[in-house]
Amino acid sequence: MIPLIVLALVFVLIIVRRIGKFRLQIWQIMAAGAIAVLATLQISPLNALKSINLDVIFFLFGMFIVGEALVDSGYLSYLSYKLFRAPNRWTVWCCLFCSVSASWLLS
C-alpha cells in the first residue's frame, strides 16, 4: 500500500510542482519518491540497483539530446507551423493514423 501512496503523491507533486513558496523540479520529486520507498523498505537497495536498465537510460538520454537539438535549431517550430497553420486532409489523416497506431501498439 505504501508504494501506491508514494506513487500517487509523486504524480500529484509533478502536476502541482509547487508547495507554498517552494518550486520543485521533477527530478527532486522523483528522487524523494525513490528515497521514501527505500526508507520504508518497500524495496531493497540491491533490488533497486538491479532494476536499473541502462539500455533505457541511454536511449532516453539520446532522445533528449536529439529533441533539444531540434528545439534549439528551430526545426520543431518550423515543422509545427508547416503542419498546423492550416491543417489539410493529409495532416488530419496522419495525426489520426499516428494516434490509432500508438494506441494499438500500447494495448
MMTF fields as JSON, N, C-alpha, C and O atoms, coordinates in Angstrom:
{
  "mmtfVersion": "1.0.0",
  "mmtfProducer": "UNKNOWN",
  "numBonds": 427,
  "numAtoms": 428,
  "numGroups": 107,
  "numChains": 1,
  "numModels": 1,
  "chainsPerModel": [1],
  "groupsPerChain": [107],
  "chainIdList": ["A"],
  "bondAtomList": [4, 2, 8, 6, 12, 10, 16, 14, 20, 18, 24, 22, 28, 26, 32, 30, 36, 34, 40, 38, 44, 42, 48, 46, 52, 50, 56, 54, 60, 58, 64, 62, 68, 66, 72, 70, 76, 74, 80, 78, 84, 82, 88, 86, 92, 90, 96, 94, 100, 98, 104, 102, 108, 106, 112, 110, 116, 114, 120, 118, 124, 122, 128, 126, 132, 130, 136, 134, 140, 138, 144, 142, 148, 146, 152, 150, 156, 154, 160, 158, 164, 162, 168, 166, 172, 170, 176, 174, 180, 178, 184, 182, 188, 186, 192, 190, 196, 194, 200, 198, 204, 202, 208, 206, 212, 210, 216, 214, 220, 218, 224, 222, 228, 226, 232, 230, 236, 234, 240, 238, 244, 242, 248, 246, 252, 250, 256, 254, 260, 258, 264, 262, 268, 266, 272, 270, 276, 274, 280, 278, 284, 282, 288, 286, 292, 290, 296, 294, 300, 298, 304, 302, 308, 306, 312, 310, 316, 314, 320, 318, 324, 322, 328, 326, 332, 330, 336, 334, 340, 338, 344, 342, 348, 346, 352, 350, 356, 354, 360, 358, 364, 362, 368, 366, 372, 370, 376, 374, 380, 378, 384, 382, 388, 386, 392, 390, 396, 394, 400, 398, 404, 402, 408, 406, 412, 410, 416, 414, 420, 418, 424, 422],
  "bondOrderList": [1, 1, 1, 1, 1, 1, 1, 1, 1, 1, 1, 1, 1, 1, 1, 1, 1, 1, 1, 1, 1, 1, 1, 1, 1, 1, 1, 1, 1, 1, 1, 1, 1, 1, 1, 1, 1, 1, 1, 1, 1, 1, 1, 1, 1, 1, 1, 1, 1, 1, 1, 1, 1, 1, 1, 1, 1, 1, 1, 1, 1, 1, 1, 1, 1, 1, 1, 1, 1, 1, 1, 1, 1, 1, 1, 1, 1, 1, 1, 1, 1, 1, 1, 1, 1, 1, 1, 1, 1, 1, 1, 1, 1, 1, 1, 1, 1, 1, 1, 1, 1, 1, 1, 1, 1, 1],
  "groupList": [{"groupName": "MET", "atomNameList": ["N", "CA", "C", "O"], "elementList": ["N", "C", "C", "O"], "formalChargeList": [0, 0, 0, 0], "bondAtomList": [1, 0, 2, 1, 3, 2], "bondOrderList": [1, 1, 2], "singleLetterCode": "M", "chemCompType": "L-PEPTIDE LINKING"}, {"groupName": "ILE", "atomNameList": ["N", "CA", "C", "O"], "elementList": ["N", "C", "C", "O"], "formalChargeList": [0, 0, 0, 0], "bondAtomList": [1, 0, 2, 1, 3, 2], "bondOrderList": [1, 1, 2], "singleLetterCode": "I", "chemCompType": "L-PEPTIDE LINKING"}, {"groupName": "PRO", "atomNameList": ["N", "CA", "C", "O"], "elementList": ["N", "C", "C", "O"], "formalChargeList": [0, 0, 0, 0], "bondAtomList": [1, 0, 2, 1, 3, 2], "bondOrderList": [1, 1, 2], "singleLetterCode": "P", "chemCompType": "L-PEPTIDE LINKING"}, {"groupName": "LEU", "atomNameList": ["N", "CA", "C", "O"], "elementList": ["N", "C", "C", "O"], "formalChargeList": [0, 0, 0, 0], "bondAtomList": [1, 0, 2, 1, 3, 2], "bondOrderList": [1, 1, 2], "singleLetterCode": "L", "chemCompType": "L-PEPTIDE LINKING"}, {"groupName": "VAL", "atomNameList": ["N", "CA", "C", "O"], "elementList": ["N", "C", "C", "O"], "formalChargeList": [0, 0, 0, 0], "bondAtomList": [1, 0, 2, 1, 3, 2], "bondOrderList": [1, 1, 2], "singleLetterCode": "V", "chemCompType": "L-PEPTIDE LINKING"}, {"groupName": "ALA", "atomNameList": ["N", "CA", "C", "O"], "elementList": ["N", "C", "C", "O"], "formalChargeList": [0, 0, 0, 0], "bondAtomList": [1, 0, 2, 1, 3, 2], "bondOrderList": [1, 1, 2], "singleLetterCode": "A", "chemCompType": "L-PEPTIDE LINKING"}, {"groupName": "PHE", "atomNameList": ["N", "CA", "C", "O"], "elementList": ["N", "C", "C", "O"], "formalChargeList": [0, 0, 0, 0], "bondAtomList": [1, 0, 2, 1, 3, 2], "bondOrderList": [1, 1, 2], "singleLetterCode": "F", "chemCompType": "L-PEPTIDE LINKING"}, {"groupName": "ARG", "atomNameList": ["N", "CA", "C", "O"], "elementList": ["N", "C", "C", "O"], "formalChargeList": [0, 0, 0, 0], "bondAtomList": [1, 0, 2, 1, 3, 2], "bondOrderList": [1, 1, 2], "singleLetterCode": "R", "chemCompType": "L-PEPTIDE LINKING"}, {"groupName": "GLY", "atomNameList": ["N", "CA", "C", "O"], "elementList": ["N", "C", "C", "O"], "formalChargeList": [0, 0, 0, 0], "bondAtomList": [1, 0, 2, 1, 3, 2], "bondOrderList": [1, 1, 2], "singleLetterCode": "G", "chemCompType": "PEPTIDE LINKING"}, {"groupName": "LYS", "atomNameList": ["N", "CA", "C", "O"], "elementList": ["N", "C", "C", "O"], "formalChargeList": [0, 0, 0, 0], "bondAtomList": [1, 0, 2, 1, 3, 2], "bondOrderList": [1, 1, 2], "singleLetterCode": "K", "chemCompType": "L-PEPTIDE LINKING"}, {"groupName": "GLN", "atomNameList": ["N", "CA", "C", "O"], "elementList": ["N", "C", "C", "O"], "formalChargeList": [0, 0, 0, 0], "bondAtomList": [1, 0, 2, 1, 3, 2], "bondOrderList": [1, 1, 2], "singleLetterCode": "Q", "chemCompType": "L-PEPTIDE LINKING"}, {"groupName": "TRP", "atomNameList": ["N", "CA", "C", "O"], "elementList": ["N", "C", "C", "O"], "formalChargeList": [0, 0, 0, 0], "bondAtomList": [1, 0, 2, 1, 3, 2], "bondOrderList": [1, 1, 2], "singleLetterCode": "W", "chemCompType": "L-PEPTIDE LINKING"}, {"groupName": "THR", "atomNameList": ["N", "CA", "C", "O"], "elementList": ["N", "C", "C", "O"], "formalChargeList": [0, 0, 0, 0], "bondAtomList": [1, 0, 2, 1, 3, 2], "bondOrderList": [1, 1, 2], "singleLetterCode": "T", "chemCompType": "L-PEPTIDE LINKING"}, {"groupName": "SER", "atomNameList": ["N", "CA", "C", "O"], "elementList": ["N", "C", "C", "O"], "formalChargeList": [0, 0, 0, 0], "bondAtomList": [1, 0, 2, 1, 3, 2], "bondOrderList": [1, 1, 2], "singleLetterCode": "S", "chemCompType": "L-PEPTIDE LINKING"}, {"groupName": "ASN", "atomNameList": ["N", "CA", "C", "O"], "elementList": ["N", "C", "C", "O"], "formalChargeList": [0, 0, 0, 0], "bondAtomList": [1, 0, 2, 1, 3, 2], "bondOrderList": [1, 1, 2], "singleLetterCode": "N", "chemCompType": "L-PEPTIDE LINKING"}, {"groupName": "ASP", "atomNameList": ["N", "CA", "C", "O"], "elementList": ["N", "C", "C", "O"], "formalChargeList": [0, 0, 0, 0], "bondAtomList": [1, 0, 2, 1, 3, 2], "bondOrderList": [1, 1, 2], "singleLetterCode": "D", "chemCompType": "L-PEPTIDE LINKING"}, {"groupName": "GLU", "atomNameList": ["N", "CA", "C", "O"], "elementList": ["N", "C", "C", "O"], "formalChargeList": [0, 0, 0, 0], "bondAtomList": [1, 0, 2, 1, 3, 2], "bondOrderList": [1, 1, 2], "singleLetterCode": "E", "chemCompType": "L-PEPTIDE LINKING"}, {"groupName": "TYR", "atomNameList": ["N", "CA", "C", "O"], "elementList": ["N", "C", "C", "O"], "formalChargeList": [0, 0, 0, 0], "bondAtomList": [1, 0, 2, 1, 3, 2], "bondOrderList": [1, 1, 2], "singleLetterCode": "Y", "chemCompType": "L-PEPTIDE LINKING"}, {"groupName": "CYS", "atomNameList": ["N", "CA", "C", "O"], "elementList": ["N", "C", "C", "O"], "formalChargeList": [0, 0, 0, 0], "bondAtomList": [1, 0, 2, 1, 3, 2], "bondOrderList": [1, 1, 2], "singleLetterCode": "C", "chemCompType": "L-PEPTIDE LINKING"}],
  "groupTypeList": [0, 1, 2, 3, 1, 4, 3, 5, 3, 4, 6, 4, 3, 1, 1, 4, 7, 7, 1, 8, 9, 6, 7, 3, 10, 1, 11, 10, 1, 0, 5, 5, 8, 5, 1, 5, 4, 3, 5, 12, 3, 10, 1, 13, 2, 3, 14, 5, 3, 9, 13, 1, 14, 3, 15, 4, 1, 6, 6, 3, 6, 8, 0, 6, 1, 4, 8, 16, 5, 3, 4, 15, 13, 8, 17, 3, 13, 17, 3, 13, 17, 9, 3, 6, 7, 5, 2, 14, 7, 11, 12, 4, 11, 18, 18, 3, 6, 18, 13, 4, 13, 5, 13, 11, 3, 3, 13],
  "groupIdList": [1, 2, 3, 4, 5, 6, 7, 8, 9, 10, 11, 12, 13, 14, 15, 16, 17, 18, 19, 20, 21, 22, 23, 24, 25, 26, 27, 28, 29, 30, 31, 32, 33, 34, 35, 36, 37, 38, 39, 40, 41, 42, 43, 44, 45, 46, 47, 48, 49, 50, 51, 52, 53, 54, 55, 56, 57, 58, 59, 60, 61, 62, 63, 64, 65, 66, 67, 68, 69, 70, 71, 72, 73, 74, 75, 76, 77, 78, 79, 80, 81, 82, 83, 84, 85, 86, 87, 88, 89, 90, 91, 92, 93, 94, 95, 96, 97, 98, 99, 100, 101, 102, 103, 104, 105, 106, 107],
  "secStructList": [7, 2, 2, 2, 2, 2, 2, 2, 2, 2, 2, 2, 2, 2, 2, 2, 7, 3, 3, 6, 6, 3, 3, 7, 7, 2, 2, 2, 2, 2, 2, 2, 2, 2, 2, 2, 2, 2, 2, 6, 6, 1, 1, 7, 2, 2, 2, 2, 2, 2, 6, 7, 7, 2, 2, 2, 2, 2, 2, 2, 2, 2, 2, 2, 2, 2, 2, 2, 2, 2, 2, 2, 2, 6, 2, 2, 2, 2, 2, 2, 2, 2, 2, 2, 1, 1, 7, 7, 2, 2, 2, 2, 2, 2, 2, 2, 2, 2, 2, 2, 2, 2, 2, 2, 2, 2, 7],
  "xCoordList": [0.816, 0.0, 0.867, 0.503, 1.998, 2.889, 3.403, 3.416, 3.831, 4.29, 3.211, 3.516, 1.963, 0.884, 0.664, 0.403, 0.771, 0.626, 1.771, 1.555, 2.993, 4.152, 3.994, 4.262, 3.559, 3.358, 2.318, 2.53, 1.187, 0.145, 0.668, 0.391, 1.422, 1.98, 2.971, 2.983, 3.799, 4.752, 4.005, 4.381, 2.952, 2.175, 1.548, 1.585, 0.976, 0.343, 1.38, 1.14, 2.535, 3.579, 4.138, 4.483, 4.231, 4.691, 3.689, 4.075, 2.415, 1.385, 1.418, 1.359, 1.514, 1.467, 2.808, 2.856, 3.909, 5.285, 5.553, 6.544, 4.685, 4.89, 4.239, 3.094, 5.0, 4.465, 4.736, 5.873, 3.711, 3.889, 4.788, 4.481, 5.899, 6.841, 7.872, 8.62, 7.922, 8.945, 8.514, 7.455, 9.328, 9.094, 9.981, 11.194, 9.372, 10.088, 10.349, 9.495, 11.528, 11.869, 11.403, 11.267, 11.162, 10.682, 11.683, 11.282, 12.965, 13.958, 13.967, 14.231, 13.682, 13.632, 12.451, 12.57, 11.324, 10.131, 10.35, 10.016, 10.911, 11.148, 12.191, 12.05, 13.234, 14.255, 13.655, 13.972, 12.803, 12.149, 11.255, 11.196, 10.565, 9.745, 10.583, 10.217, 11.714, 12.615, 13.177, 13.255, 13.566, 14.102, 13.027, 13.307, 11.79, 10.694, 10.45, 10.252, 10.462, 10.241, 11.412, 11.206, 12.631, 13.799, 13.792, 14.116, 13.426, 13.438, 12.388, 12.594, 11.278, 10.23, 10.438, 9.586, 11.587, 11.964, 10.948, 10.744, 10.324, 9.413, 10.19, 9.676, 11.427, 12.341, 13.742, 14.104, 14.502, 15.864, 16.755, 16.486, 17.81, 18.724, 19.331, 19.541, 19.612, 20.179, 19.183, 19.552, 17.927, 16.903, 16.659, 16.377, 16.768, 16.606, 17.717, 17.462, 18.938, 20.05, 19.933, 20.266, 19.461, 19.305, 18.216, 18.26, 17.255, 16.148, 16.462, 15.64, 17.622, 18.024, 18.417, 19.291, 17.776, 18.055, 18.849, 18.293, 20.134, 20.995, 20.649, 20.854, 20.13, 19.715, 18.632, 18.678, 17.667, 16.597, 17.158, 16.778, 18.047, 18.631, 19.396, 19.237, 20.226, 20.985, 20.067, 20.315, 19.011, 18.051, 17.38, 17.308, 16.89, 16.231, 17.208, 16.839, 18.446, 19.459, 19.664, 19.71, 19.784, 19.943, 18.731, 18.873, 17.536, 16.323, 16.21, 15.801, 16.577, 16.534, 17.549, 17.273, 18.703, 19.711, 19.187, 19.301, 18.617, 18.064, 16.917, 16.831, 16.04, 14.908, 15.352, 14.823, 16.314, 16.825, 17.519, 17.413, 18.226, 18.87, 17.818, 18.013, 16.715, 15.646, 14.99, 14.637, 14.82, 14.242, 15.197, 14.783, 16.48, 17.459, 17.639, 17.871, 17.535, 17.714, 16.492, 16.576, 15.361, 14.14, 13.354, 12.312, 13.838, 13.165, 11.789, 10.861, 11.628, 10.314, 9.294, 8.134, 9.707, 8.794, 8.398, 7.23, 9.371, 9.113, 8.157, 7.206, 8.424, 7.597, 6.172, 5.218, 6.019, 4.672, 3.925, 2.715, 4.63, 3.995, 3.521, 2.402, 4.378, 4.008, 2.843, 1.96, 2.831, 1.795, 0.459, -0.59, 0.479, -0.759, -1.219, -2.165, -0.585, -1.057, -2.427, -3.305, -2.623, -3.923, -4.008, -3.658, -4.473, -4.455, -5.25, -6.406, -4.615, -5.304, -5.688, -5.456, -6.261, -6.735, -5.587, -5.761, -4.402, -3.259, -2.817, -2.509, -2.783, -2.366, -3.323, -2.895, -4.61, -5.612, -5.489, -5.51, -5.362, -5.239, -3.946, -3.933, -2.875, -1.599, -1.682, -1.222, -2.261, -2.417, -3.338, -3.073, -4.417, -5.333, -4.643, -4.793, -3.892, -3.176, -2.162, -2.065, -1.41, -0.408, -1.077, -0.568, -2.195, -2.901, -3.421, -3.255, -4.055, -4.594, -3.468, -3.584, -2.39, -1.257, -0.635, -0.305, -0.479, 0.119, -0.774, -0.28, -2.081, -2.973, -3.025, -3.162, -2.918, -2.919, -1.632, -1.665, -0.505, 0.778, 0.849, 1.473, 0.223, 0.287, -0.726, -0.639, -1.673, -2.681, -2.264, -3.004],
  "yCoordList": [-1.2, 0.0, 1.275, 2.278, 1.225, 2.396, 2.795, 3.986, 1.837, 2.269, 2.974, 3.902, 2.554, 3.23, 4.648, 5.563, 4.821, 6.166, 7.054, 8.208, 6.517, 7.293, 7.64, 8.773, 6.673, 6.924, 8.011, 8.912, 7.934, 8.954, 10.324, 11.329, 10.358, 11.623, 12.198, 13.405, 11.34, 11.791, 12.367, 13.423, 11.684, 12.2, 13.553, 14.468, 13.684, 14.95, 16.063, 17.17, 15.769, 16.8, 17.17, 18.328, 16.205, 16.542, 17.451, 18.362, 17.206, 18.052, 19.455, 20.445, 19.54, 20.831, 21.557, 22.735, 20.849, 21.352, 22.536, 23.247, 22.743, 23.852, 23.517, 23.069, 23.745, 23.6, 24.92, 25.21, 25.703, 27.025, 27.887, 28.14, 28.335, 29.173, 28.344, 28.88, 27.05, 26.188, 25.641, 25.025, 25.867, 25.303, 24.069, 24.146, 22.933, 21.671, 21.272, 21.443, 20.742, 20.194, 18.742, 18.091, 18.248, 16.875, 15.889, 14.924, 16.106, 15.164, 15.141, 14.094, 16.275, 16.313, 15.501, 14.79, 15.615, 14.884, 13.387, 12.603, 12.995, 11.569, 11.003, 9.876, 11.773, 11.311, 11.155, 10.198, 12.077, 11.97, 10.732, 10.057, 10.439, 9.226, 7.971, 7.032, 7.954, 6.791, 6.629, 5.513, 7.722, 7.665, 7.203, 6.443, 7.666, 7.254, 5.75, 5.092, 5.212, 3.77, 2.981, 1.93, 3.476, 2.809, 2.919, 1.953, 4.083, 4.291, 3.44, 3.034, 3.172, 2.341, 0.859, 0.03, 0.53, -0.86, -1.585, -2.792, -0.843, -1.463, -2.155, -3.061, -1.727, -2.373, -2.247, -1.215, -3.29, -3.238, -2.43, -2.351, -1.834, -1.079, -1.947, -1.473, -3.208, -4.1, -4.35, -4.305, -4.613, -4.807, -3.528, -3.574, -2.387, -1.112, -0.933, -0.504, -1.258, -1.142, -2.156, -1.853, -3.356, -4.381, -4.014, -4.453, -3.224, -2.897, -1.756, -1.438, -1.14, -0.066, -0.687, -1.551, -0.249, -0.75, 0.322, 1.334, 0.088, 1.084, 1.3, 2.396, 0.278, 0.464, 1.539, 2.387, 1.506, 2.503, 3.885, 4.88, 3.947, 5.231, 5.854, 7.041, 5.057, 5.584, 5.971, 6.965, 5.188, 5.519, 6.858, 7.723, 7.032, 8.288, 9.462, 10.556, 9.241, 10.286, 10.74, 11.936, 9.778, 10.102, 10.815, 11.763, 10.365, 11.01, 12.45, 13.336, 12.68, 14.043, 14.936, 16.111, 14.406, 15.187, 15.564, 16.714, 14.59, 14.863, 15.865, 16.792, 15.687, 16.6, 18.022, 18.97, 18.173, 19.518, 20.134, 21.338, 19.318, 19.841, 20.339, 21.372, 19.62, 20.051, 21.327, 22.191, 21.462, 22.681, 23.858, 24.924, 23.663, 24.751, 25.199, 26.381, 24.269, 24.636, 25.351, 25.991, 25.243, 25.868, 24.986, 25.4, 23.769, 22.891, 22.465, 22.358, 22.218, 21.819, 22.932, 22.668, 24.165, 25.296, 25.404, 25.612, 25.261, 25.31, 24.199, 24.431, 22.973, 21.829, 21.978, 21.683, 22.428, 22.603, 23.716, 23.617, 24.764, 25.821, 25.287, 25.568, 24.516, 23.963, 22.992, 22.993, 22.17, 21.146, 21.69, 21.229, 22.673, 23.054, 24.482, 24.934, 25.203, 26.561, 26.528, 27.305, 25.665, 25.44, 23.946, 23.492, 23.18, 21.727, 21.285, 21.665, 20.494, 19.961, 18.512, 18.009, 17.864, 16.49, 15.544, 14.63, 15.746, 14.882, 14.965, 13.943, 16.176, 16.372, 15.675, 15.015, 15.827, 15.198, 13.68, 13.021, 13.113, 11.661, 11.149, 10.074, 11.885, 11.492, 11.471, 10.52, 12.505, 12.549, 11.434, 10.808, 11.188, 10.115, 8.759, 7.927, 8.541, 7.269, 7.062, 5.972, 8.111, 8.0, 7.728, 6.929, 8.368, 8.148, 6.732, 6.083, 6.247, 4.885, 3.859, 2.865, 4.087, 3.162, 3.097, 2.016, 4.25, 4.268, 3.562, 2.804, 3.8, 3.131, 1.639, 0.857, 1.229, -0.2, -0.857, -1.961, -0.181, -0.736, -0.826, -1.746, 0.11, 0.127, -0.805, -1.079, -1.285, -2.156, -3.608, -4.465],
  "zCoordList": [0.0, 0.0, 0.0, -0.614, 0.685, 0.752, -0.631, -0.943, -1.483, -2.815, -3.628, -4.377, -3.494, -4.226, -3.721, -4.502, -2.418, -1.852, -2.319, -2.69, -2.301, -2.762, -4.24, -4.642, -5.051, -6.48, -6.709, -7.521, -5.994, -6.139, -5.72, -6.376, -4.628, -4.163, -5.168, -5.412, -5.748, -6.766, -7.97, -8.478, -8.434, -9.568, -9.244, -10.068, -8.056, -7.671, -7.61, -8.092, -7.015, -6.923, -8.29, -8.524, -9.189, -10.541, -11.238, -11.971, -11.011, -11.624, -11.024, -11.753, -9.691, -8.999, -9.085, -9.441, -8.756, -8.789, -7.875, -8.044, -6.926, -6.008, -4.673, -4.615, -3.595, -2.25, -1.545, -1.175, -1.364, -0.764, -1.635, -2.8, -1.066, -1.809, -2.558, -3.375, -2.292, -2.871, -4.213, -4.336, -5.203, -6.542, -6.673, -6.479, -7.004, -7.08, -8.52, -9.391, -8.759, -10.067, -10.116, -9.08, -11.307, -11.451, -10.868, -10.218, -11.082, -10.575, -9.054, -8.462, -8.403, -6.951, -6.424, -5.427, -7.098, -6.693, -6.856, -5.968, -7.992, -8.234, -7.279, -6.804, -6.995, -6.049, -4.653, -3.947, -4.254, -2.947, -2.883, -1.856, -3.977, -4.024, -3.912, -3.205, -4.612, -4.539, -3.134, -2.622, -2.514, -1.149, -0.173, 0.754, -0.384, 0.506, 0.418, 1.439, -0.783, -0.95, -0.364, 0.244, -0.541, 0.041, 1.567, 2.257, 2.095, 3.545, 4.257, 5.401, 3.596, 4.197, 3.906, 4.224, 3.295, 2.988, 2.104, 2.238, 1.211, 0.251, -0.858, -1.515, -1.062, -1.999, -1.414, -0.85, -1.553, -1.011, -1.948, -3.146, -1.409, -2.281, -3.384, -4.501, -3.077, -4.088, -5.218, -6.391, -4.872, -5.912, -6.703, -7.9, -6.025, -6.735, -7.765, -8.89, -7.383, -8.331, -9.466, -10.612, -9.144, -10.182, -11.191, -12.34, -10.769, -11.664, -12.624, -13.484, -12.498, -13.412, -14.748, -14.803, -15.812, -17.153, -17.909, -18.336, -18.066, -18.708, -20.178, -20.7, -20.852, -22.246, -22.346, -23.238, -21.439, -21.447, -21.107, -21.726, -20.143, -19.753, -20.921, -21.203, -21.602, -22.733, -23.9, -24.583, -24.126, -25.186, -24.89, -25.763, -23.664, -23.306, -23.36, -23.787, -22.93, -22.996, -24.442, -24.727, -25.339, -26.755, -27.327, -28.1, -26.952, -27.455, -26.963, -27.712, -25.696, -25.182, -25.884, -26.123, -26.212, -26.935, -28.322, -28.745, -29.019, -30.355, -30.255, -31.061, -29.276, -29.096, -28.815, -29.395, -27.933, -27.63, -28.836, -29.067, -29.603, -30.812, -31.802, -32.443, -31.93, -32.832, -32.335, -33.138, -31.03, -30.472, -30.679, -31.137, -30.341, -30.475, -31.911, -32.168, -32.852, -34.255, -34.823, -35.871, -34.137, -34.629, -35.577, -36.085, -35.826, -36.78, -36.283, -37.085, -34.976, -34.464, -34.62, -34.935, -34.405, -34.614, -36.081, -36.406, -36.951, -38.39, -38.807, -39.554, -38.31, -38.677, -38.159, -38.879, -36.927, -36.394, -37.127, -37.331, -37.521, -38.3, -39.647, -40.074, -40.311, -41.618, -41.517, -42.375, -40.486, -40.372, -39.89, -40.339, -38.973, -38.301, -38.548, -37.902, -39.459, -39.721, -40.377, -40.003, -41.326, -41.949, -42.225, -43.314, -41.24, -41.405, -42.635, -42.82, -43.445, -44.606, -44.32, -43.221, -45.284, -45.11, -44.782, -43.976, -45.395, -45.136, -43.683, -43.07, -43.124, -41.741, -40.781, -39.835, -41.031, -40.155, -40.219, -39.179, -41.412, -41.541, -40.93, -40.331, -41.066, -40.488, -38.956, -38.324, -38.366, -36.908, -36.42, -35.394, -37.156, -36.785, -36.867, -35.973, -37.935, -38.093, -36.974, -36.411, -36.655, -35.583, -34.241, -33.455, -33.965, -32.703, -32.589, -31.556, -33.656, -33.643, -33.571, -32.854, -34.299, -34.269, -32.879, -32.39, -32.249, -30.918, -29.907, -29.072, -29.97, -29.028, -29.282, -28.34, -30.537, -30.846, -30.349, -29.804, -30.536, -30.089, -28.581, -28.054, -27.865, -26.414, -25.758, -24.561, -26.53, -25.913, -25.919, -25.436]
}
